[in-house]
Amino acid sequence: VQLQASGGGLVQAGGSLRLSCAASGGIFRINVMGWYRQAPGKQRELVANIGSGGRTMYADSVKGRFTISRDNAKNTVYLQMNSLKLEDTSVYYCNADIAVVSYSPTNYWGKGTQVTVSS
């Protein structure tokens, strides 16, 4: 199983970016999908996640600015980030609980994608 993230980059404060993460490789079922971020010198933190039925959860720091969604047919999760702030600068990681064939779900991480917000 692979999680391939894309969409990071450099943006000015107040701007927007959209991250995507596609899962591939013998997938039977995907449960929760989510995004985490880790800034230099800080612990990795949950940004948002979404269940297979669409229930979402957000960190307080991004509520009202970020929107997580998923396309189950494409095994892809998205993170629309609006009104970006300097403090949103981090490496963003995709995460998912994935069952391969019919086995129990395993937690997977994608490689990070850098998001840099400039003033």
CORVENMO-V258131 format. One record per pair of residues at least 12 apart in sequence whose ideal C-beta (glycine too) atoms are under 10 Angstrom apart, sorted by sequence separation. I is the first residue (numbers start at 1). J is the second residue. D is the distance in Angstrom with one decimal. If there is no record, write none. Layout:
# CORVENMO-V258131
i->[I & I]
j->[J & J]
d->[D & D]
This chain:
# CORVENMO-V258131
i->[6 & 7 & 21 & 34 & 35 & 36 & 46 & 47 & 56 & 67 & 68 & 95 & 96 & 6 & 7 & 21 & 34 & 35 & 36 & 46 & 56 & 66 & 67 & 68 & 79 & 95 & 96 & 5 & 6 & 7 & 21 & 34 & 35 & 45 & 47 & 48 & 54 & 56 & 66 & 67 & 94 & 95 & 96 & 5 & 6 & 33 & 34 & 35 & 47 & 48 & 54 & 65 & 66 & 67 & 79 & 94 & 95 & 4 & 5 & 6 & 19 & 33 & 34 & 45 & 46 & 54 & 65 & 66 & 93 & 94 & 4 & 5 & 32 & 33 & 34 & 50 & 62 & 65 & 66 & 77 & 93 & 94 & 3 & 4 & 31 & 32 & 33 & 48 & 50 & 52 & 54 & 64 & 65 & 66 & 76 & 77 & 92 & 93 & 94 & 3 & 4 & 32 & 33 & 47 & 48 & 49 & 50 & 51 & 53 & 62 & 64 & 65 & 77 & 93 & 94 & 2 & 3 & 4 & 31 & 32 & 48 & 50 & 52 & 62 & 65 & 91 & 92 & 93 & 2 & 3 & 30 & 31 & 47 & 48 & 49 & 62 & 75 & 91 & 92 & 1 & 2 & 3 & 30 & 31 & 34 & 37 & 62 & 66 & 90 & 91 & 92 & 1 & 2 & 29 & 32 & 34 & 35 & 36 & 62 & 65 & 75 & 90 & 91 & 92 & 1 & 35 & 37 & 61 & 90 & 91 & 1 & 32 & 37 & 89 & 90 & 91 & 1 & 61 & 62 & 70 & 89 & 90 & 35 & 50 & 61 & 88 & 89 & 90 & 19 & 49 & 50 & 88 & 89 & 1 & 48 & 50 & 88 & 89 & 3 & 5 & 86 & 87 & 35 & 48 & 84 & 86 & 47 & 84 & 85 & 86 & 35 & 48 & 77 & 84 & 86 & 34 & 47 & 81 & 84 & 85 & 33 & 33 & 34 & 79 & 81 & 33 & 32 & 33 & 30 & 47 & 30 & 33 & 35 & 37 & 29 & 33 & 34 & 35 & 47 & 33 & 35 & 30 & 32 & 33 & 34 & 45 & 47 & 52 & 30 & 35 & 44 & 47 & 49 & 50 & 51 & 19 & 30 & 44 & 49 & 27 & 39 & 42 & 47 & 49 & 16 & 17 & 18 & 19 & 21 & 22 & 39 & 40 & 44 & 46 & 16 & 24 & 25 & 39 & 40 & 18 & 20 & 23 & 24 & 37 & 39 & 40 & 44 & 22 & 23 & 24 & 37 & 38 & 39 & 22 & 23 & 37 & 38 & 20 & 21 & 22 & 23 & 36 & 37 & 38 & 21 & 22 & 36 & 37 & 38 & 20 & 21 & 22 & 36 & 37 & 20 & 21 & 35 & 36 & 19 & 20 & 21 & 35 & 36 & 19 & 20 & 34 & 35 & 36 & 18 & 19 & 34 & 35 & 18 & 19 & 33 & 34 & 17 & 18 & 19 & 33 & 34 & 17 & 18 & 32 & 33 & 34 & 16 & 17 & 18 & 32 & 33 & 16 & 17 & 31 & 32 & 33 & 44 & 15 & 16 & 30 & 31 & 32 & 15 & 16 & 17 & 30 & 31 & 14 & 15 & 16 & 29 & 30 & 31 & 44 & 14 & 15 & 27 & 29 & 30 & 11 & 13 & 14 & 28 & 29 & 7 & 13 & 14 & 17 & 21 & 23 & 27 & 28 & 29 & 3 & 4 & 5 & 7 & 12 & 13 & 21 & 22 & 26 & 27 & 28 & 29 & 3 & 7 & 8 & 11 & 13 & 19 & 21 & 23 & 25 & 26 & 27 & 28 & 29 & 32 & 36 & 1 & 3 & 5 & 7 & 12 & 13 & 20 & 21 & 26 & 27 & 28 & 29 & 31 & 36 & 38 & 13 & 17 & 19 & 21 & 23 & 25 & 26 & 28 & 30 & 32 & 33 & 35 & 37 & 13 & 29 & 31 & 36 & 37 & 11 & 26 & 28 & 11 & 30 & 35 & 37 & 10 & 8 & 8 & 25 & 8 & 7 & 23 & 5 & 5 & 23 & 5 & 6 & 22 & 5 & 21 & 3 & 4 & 21 & 3 & 3 & 21 & 3 & 20 & 19 & 1 & 3 & 17 & 19 & 1 & 1 & 17 & 1 & 17 & 17 & 15 & 14 & 15 & 5 & 6 & 8 & 9 & 10 & 11 & 13 & 1 & 3 & 5 & 8 & 9 & 10 & 11 & 12 & 13 & 14 & 2 & 3 & 4 & 5 & 7 & 8 & 9 & 10 & 11 & 12 & 13 & 1 & 3 & 4 & 5 & 6 & 8 & 9 & 10 & 11 & 12 & 2 & 3 & 5 & 7 & 8 & 10 & 2 & 4]
j->[18 & 19 & 33 & 46 & 47 & 48 & 58 & 59 & 68 & 79 & 80 & 107 & 108 & 19 & 20 & 34 & 47 & 48 & 49 & 59 & 69 & 79 & 80 & 81 & 92 & 108 & 109 & 19 & 20 & 21 & 35 & 48 & 49 & 59 & 61 & 62 & 68 & 70 & 80 & 81 & 108 & 109 & 110 & 20 & 21 & 48 & 49 & 50 & 62 & 63 & 69 & 80 & 81 & 82 & 94 & 109 & 110 & 20 & 21 & 22 & 35 & 49 & 50 & 61 & 62 & 70 & 81 & 82 & 109 & 110 & 21 & 22 & 49 & 50 & 51 & 67 & 79 & 82 & 83 & 94 & 110 & 111 & 21 & 22 & 49 & 50 & 51 & 66 & 68 & 70 & 72 & 82 & 83 & 84 & 94 & 95 & 110 & 111 & 112 & 22 & 23 & 51 & 52 & 66 & 67 & 68 & 69 & 70 & 72 & 81 & 83 & 84 & 96 & 112 & 113 & 22 & 23 & 24 & 51 & 52 & 68 & 70 & 72 & 82 & 85 & 111 & 112 & 113 & 23 & 24 & 51 & 52 & 68 & 69 & 70 & 83 & 96 & 112 & 113 & 23 & 24 & 25 & 52 & 53 & 56 & 59 & 84 & 88 & 112 & 113 & 114 & 24 & 25 & 52 & 55 & 57 & 58 & 59 & 85 & 88 & 98 & 113 & 114 & 115 & 25 & 59 & 61 & 85 & 114 & 115 & 26 & 57 & 62 & 114 & 115 & 116 & 27 & 87 & 88 & 96 & 115 & 116 & 62 & 77 & 88 & 115 & 116 & 117 & 47 & 77 & 78 & 116 & 117 & 30 & 77 & 79 & 117 & 118 & 33 & 35 & 116 & 117 & 66 & 79 & 115 & 117 & 79 & 116 & 117 & 118 & 68 & 81 & 110 & 117 & 119 & 68 & 81 & 115 & 118 & 119 & 68 & 69 & 70 & 115 & 117 & 70 & 70 & 72 & 70 & 88 & 72 & 75 & 77 & 79 & 72 & 76 & 77 & 78 & 90 & 77 & 79 & 75 & 77 & 78 & 79 & 90 & 92 & 97 & 76 & 81 & 90 & 93 & 95 & 96 & 97 & 66 & 77 & 91 & 96 & 75 & 87 & 90 & 95 & 97 & 65 & 66 & 67 & 68 & 70 & 71 & 88 & 89 & 93 & 95 & 66 & 74 & 75 & 89 & 90 & 69 & 71 & 74 & 75 & 88 & 90 & 91 & 95 & 74 & 75 & 76 & 89 & 90 & 91 & 75 & 76 & 90 & 91 & 74 & 75 & 76 & 77 & 90 & 91 & 92 & 76 & 77 & 91 & 92 & 93 & 76 & 77 & 78 & 92 & 93 & 77 & 78 & 92 & 93 & 77 & 78 & 79 & 93 & 94 & 78 & 79 & 93 & 94 & 95 & 78 & 79 & 94 & 95 & 79 & 80 & 94 & 95 & 79 & 80 & 81 & 95 & 96 & 80 & 81 & 95 & 96 & 97 & 80 & 81 & 82 & 96 & 97 & 81 & 82 & 96 & 97 & 98 & 109 & 81 & 82 & 96 & 97 & 98 & 82 & 83 & 84 & 97 & 98 & 82 & 83 & 84 & 97 & 98 & 99 & 112 & 83 & 84 & 96 & 98 & 99 & 81 & 83 & 84 & 98 & 99 & 78 & 84 & 85 & 88 & 92 & 94 & 98 & 99 & 100 & 75 & 76 & 77 & 79 & 84 & 85 & 93 & 94 & 98 & 99 & 100 & 101 & 76 & 80 & 81 & 84 & 86 & 92 & 94 & 96 & 98 & 99 & 100 & 101 & 102 & 105 & 109 & 75 & 77 & 79 & 81 & 86 & 87 & 94 & 95 & 100 & 101 & 102 & 103 & 105 & 110 & 112 & 88 & 92 & 94 & 96 & 98 & 100 & 101 & 103 & 105 & 107 & 108 & 110 & 112 & 89 & 105 & 107 & 112 & 113 & 88 & 103 & 105 & 89 & 108 & 113 & 115 & 89 & 90 & 91 & 108 & 92 & 92 & 108 & 91 & 92 & 110 & 93 & 94 & 110 & 94 & 110 & 93 & 94 & 111 & 94 & 95 & 113 & 96 & 113 & 113 & 96 & 98 & 113 & 115 & 98 & 99 & 115 & 100 & 116 & 117 & 117 & 117 & 118 & 109 & 110 & 112 & 113 & 114 & 115 & 117 & 106 & 108 & 110 & 113 & 114 & 115 & 116 & 117 & 118 & 119 & 108 & 109 & 110 & 111 & 113 & 114 & 115 & 116 & 117 & 118 & 119 & 108 & 110 & 111 & 112 & 113 & 115 & 116 & 117 & 118 & 119 & 110 & 111 & 113 & 115 & 116 & 118 & 111 & 113]
d->[9.4 & 4.1 & 7.4 & 6.5 & 4.4 & 9.1 & 8.7 & 5.5 & 5.5 & 7.5 & 7.8 & 6.8 & 5.5 & 7.2 & 5.2 & 9.3 & 7.3 & 5.6 & 8.9 & 5.9 & 8.3 & 6.1 & 4.5 & 9.9 & 7.3 & 7.0 & 8.5 & 6.4 & 5.2 & 8.6 & 7.6 & 6.2 & 7.4 & 6.6 & 8.4 & 6.5 & 9.9 & 9.5 & 6.7 & 8.3 & 8.5 & 5.6 & 8.1 & 7.0 & 7.6 & 9.6 & 3.0 & 9.3 & 5.8 & 9.0 & 8.3 & 9.2 & 5.1 & 7.8 & 8.6 & 7.2 & 7.3 & 8.5 & 4.4 & 8.1 & 6.7 & 6.6 & 6.8 & 8.6 & 9.8 & 7.6 & 6.9 & 7.2 & 5.8 & 3.7 & 6.7 & 8.2 & 5.3 & 5.7 & 9.5 & 9.8 & 9.1 & 5.3 & 8.9 & 6.6 & 6.1 & 8.5 & 5.5 & 5.1 & 10.0 & 7.0 & 8.3 & 5.9 & 4.9 & 8.2 & 9.3 & 8.9 & 4.6 & 9.1 & 9.7 & 9.0 & 9.3 & 7.7 & 8.5 & 7.4 & 8.0 & 5.4 & 8.3 & 6.7 & 8.1 & 6.8 & 6.9 & 9.0 & 9.7 & 7.7 & 8.2 & 7.6 & 7.1 & 4.8 & 8.2 & 8.5 & 5.4 & 7.1 & 6.9 & 7.4 & 4.1 & 5.3 & 7.0 & 9.7 & 8.0 & 9.2 & 6.2 & 8.0 & 7.1 & 8.2 & 9.9 & 5.6 & 8.0 & 9.8 & 9.9 & 9.6 & 8.6 & 3.8 & 5.4 & 6.5 & 5.3 & 9.3 & 6.5 & 9.8 & 9.4 & 8.9 & 9.9 & 8.6 & 8.6 & 7.0 & 7.7 & 7.2 & 5.4 & 7.6 & 9.1 & 8.1 & 10.0 & 9.6 & 9.4 & 8.4 & 8.6 & 9.8 & 5.5 & 5.5 & 4.3 & 9.6 & 9.9 & 8.7 & 8.0 & 7.6 & 6.8 & 9.1 & 9.3 & 8.5 & 6.1 & 9.7 & 6.6 & 7.5 & 7.7 & 9.5 & 6.4 & 8.8 & 9.4 & 6.6 & 8.3 & 6.4 & 5.2 & 9.2 & 9.5 & 8.7 & 9.3 & 9.1 & 4.9 & 9.6 & 9.3 & 9.6 & 5.2 & 8.4 & 8.9 & 8.7 & 9.4 & 7.9 & 8.3 & 6.5 & 7.8 & 5.2 & 7.0 & 9.7 & 6.3 & 7.7 & 6.7 & 9.8 & 9.8 & 4.7 & 6.2 & 7.3 & 8.9 & 7.4 & 9.6 & 9.9 & 8.1 & 9.8 & 9.8 & 9.6 & 9.2 & 5.6 & 9.8 & 9.5 & 8.3 & 9.0 & 7.4 & 8.7 & 7.3 & 9.7 & 9.7 & 8.5 & 7.3 & 9.2 & 8.6 & 4.0 & 4.8 & 6.0 & 9.6 & 9.5 & 9.0 & 8.6 & 7.1 & 9.2 & 9.7 & 9.4 & 9.0 & 9.1 & 7.7 & 10.0 & 9.7 & 9.6 & 8.7 & 8.8 & 9.2 & 5.9 & 8.0 & 8.0 & 9.8 & 9.6 & 9.4 & 10.0 & 9.5 & 9.5 & 9.3 & 9.2 & 9.1 & 9.1 & 7.0 & 8.6 & 10.0 & 10.0 & 9.5 & 6.5 & 8.5 & 10.0 & 9.5 & 9.0 & 6.8 & 7.8 & 4.4 & 8.7 & 9.5 & 6.7 & 4.3 & 9.7 & 9.0 & 5.9 & 7.7 & 6.2 & 7.2 & 3.7 & 5.4 & 9.4 & 9.3 & 4.6 & 8.1 & 9.0 & 6.6 & 8.4 & 6.5 & 8.3 & 9.2 & 4.8 & 7.0 & 6.1 & 5.0 & 10.0 & 7.2 & 7.0 & 7.5 & 7.7 & 5.7 & 4.7 & 8.5 & 5.4 & 8.1 & 7.0 & 8.1 & 6.7 & 8.0 & 9.1 & 6.2 & 5.8 & 6.3 & 4.2 & 7.6 & 7.2 & 7.0 & 8.1 & 7.4 & 4.9 & 8.4 & 5.1 & 7.0 & 7.2 & 7.3 & 8.2 & 7.0 & 8.1 & 4.5 & 9.1 & 7.2 & 4.9 & 9.4 & 6.9 & 7.8 & 6.2 & 8.7 & 7.6 & 5.1 & 8.8 & 9.6 & 8.8 & 4.7 & 5.6 & 4.1 & 9.8 & 8.2 & 7.7 & 6.8 & 7.0 & 7.6 & 8.8 & 8.3 & 6.7 & 9.0 & 5.2 & 7.5 & 9.5 & 6.1 & 5.5 & 9.3 & 7.4 & 7.6 & 8.5 & 8.6 & 6.7 & 8.0 & 4.4 & 8.4 & 6.2 & 8.3 & 9.0 & 9.1 & 8.3 & 5.8 & 4.6 & 9.1 & 9.4 & 9.4 & 9.2 & 8.0 & 8.0 & 6.1 & 8.9 & 8.8 & 9.1 & 7.5 & 6.0 & 9.6 & 9.9 & 9.7 & 10.0 & 5.7 & 5.9 & 5.9 & 3.4 & 5.8 & 8.6 & 9.7 & 6.6 & 5.1 & 8.3 & 8.7 & 8.3 & 9.8 & 8.9 & 9.4 & 9.1 & 10.0 & 9.7 & 8.7 & 8.6 & 4.9 & 8.8 & 5.4 & 9.7 & 5.4 & 9.9 & 7.4 & 8.9 & 9.3 & 7.8 & 7.7 & 6.2 & 7.6 & 6.3 & 7.4 & 8.2 & 9.1 & 9.9 & 9.5 & 8.4 & 9.8 & 7.3 & 9.6 & 8.9 & 9.9 & 9.1 & 9.9 & 9.1 & 9.7 & 9.5 & 9.7 & 7.6 & 9.5 & 9.6 & 8.1 & 9.5 & 6.4 & 8.8 & 7.5 & 10.0 & 7.1 & 8.4 & 7.4 & 9.6 & 9.0 & 4.6 & 5.6 & 8.7 & 8.2 & 10.0 & 4.8 & 7.6 & 8.6 & 6.1 & 9.3 & 6.4 & 8.4 & 8.5 & 9.6 & 7.6 & 5.4 & 9.6 & 6.2 & 6.2 & 9.8 & 8.8 & 7.6 & 8.8 & 9.2 & 9.8 & 9.7 & 8.1 & 8.4 & 8.5 & 7.6 & 5.5 & 7.7 & 5.6 & 4.6 & 3.4 & 7.6 & 8.4 & 7.4 & 7.3 & 6.8 & 9.9 & 8.1 & 6.8 & 6.4 & 6.5 & 6.5 & 4.9 & 7.0 & 4.8 & 5.8 & 5.6 & 5.6 & 5.4 & 3.2 & 7.9 & 7.1 & 6.5 & 4.9 & 7.3 & 8.0 & 7.3 & 7.5 & 7.6 & 7.8 & 4.6 & 8.6 & 8.1 & 6.3 & 9.2 & 9.7]
